[in-house]
């Protein structure tokens, strides 16, 4: 789903949920390998987990793949309450964006 540019607060929530669900670099790396067949160093590097997760989210955002990242992270760790919450929040937010953007474009015309 192409949602344009997700709001910053939503990106921060996604980052926080991923840090909660995968609290070490190796756990994040395992999720990316299992769910996407990609190596973490190909996508992101950093001095700490927060920086690495930020870069992972930016990479997926740049390819309009945030929804896939969230869904596959949840598949890897289905019991994480933060991931469950962000998955629901993301669906609601993107639904609202998809409703409001066409309305905004019509008003601007």
C-alpha positions, 0 to 999 in steps of 0.5 A: 500500500502506497501511503505517501509520506507517513507522519513522523509520529507513526515512523517513531512508533514503528521504530519503538515497536521493532525495538521492543519486539527485537531487543538485540541486533541479532534478533532483528537480523534474524527477523530480516533473514527469516522474513525477507531473506536479506542480511541486516548489513545490506540494509542498515548499520549503526552504533546501537539498535535504535540507529539500526532500526531507524535505518531499517524503517527508512529503507522500507519506507523509501520502497513503500514497504512499511506495511510488509515490514510490520506484518512480517515482524508480527509474523516473526514475533506474534505475541509482542503487544507493541507490534500488535498495536502498531499493526492496528494503528498503521491500518487505521492511519493508512486507511484515513490517509487513503480517504483524506488525500483524495478529498484534499486534492479535490479541494485544492482543484 
